Amino acid sequence: MAIEDATISNMRETAAIVEVLERKGPCTKQDLDDITPEFRRKNPAQRS
């Protein structure tokens, strides 16, 4: 699998998980928007 295909697949799976959580009620898209910058600060991308 090419890296581009894997990336797209991962993005779709993540979007689906967020959609399920939003439908079930434990979080909203705004919650995700709020937590994303914090998560990025705590988990910086590894660069080789």
Helices and strands as residue ranges (DSSP letters): H 3-24, H 29-42
